[in-house]
Amino acid sequence: MSEQHLAPVGPVPVPAHEPPYYVVVFTSTRTGHDPDGYTDTARRLSALVRQIPGFLGEDFAHTPGGLAVSVAYFRDLAGIEEWRRHPEHADAKRRGHERWYERYVIHIARVEHSHGFTRT
């Protein structure tokens, strides 16, 4: 769902939205090699998720040691469910289990408060 392979940190944080909304936090460590198709698949999924109704944006970061965190923001649970069941996303999850990830954890939470700051 993210372009975490392209840069250590996403370019601009997703702005605060009017609550309530939902976040999907995907924390992962990859296998030790760079398997076929990961980069192209990540780019494709990042483009596809933007078409899901209620998708608000995504943030991502990763460490040189291999920990990656992707946070996707959705207006409602219906959008998360639509994304979960998307055929290309489901296929990518299968390939992730088979070769791309050592482990991952997904957390889904409802955001009750949100605010931000930007230096002018």
C-alpha angles and dihedrals in degrees: 000000000000143000091231090138093064102059138002091245132022114257101246128006117247108258123247113273132204107273144268101063136124137251129204111203113198113189116182149161118211130220116268097259133058102250125208116276101009097115095045091045093050091051092048093049092048089056094043097050089058088066093058111106109248096022108142103180144284139251125199142178138169138190128229086245092065106260111136128187124191121181119194120191123212132179092223146001091257090068091050091050092048089052092046090055098042107125097228091046090049090051091050090051090054092051090046090057092046100047122341106063135054088190143336140184128205123203123186118195140170114238112224098173132027134170137151146198132215123186110232 
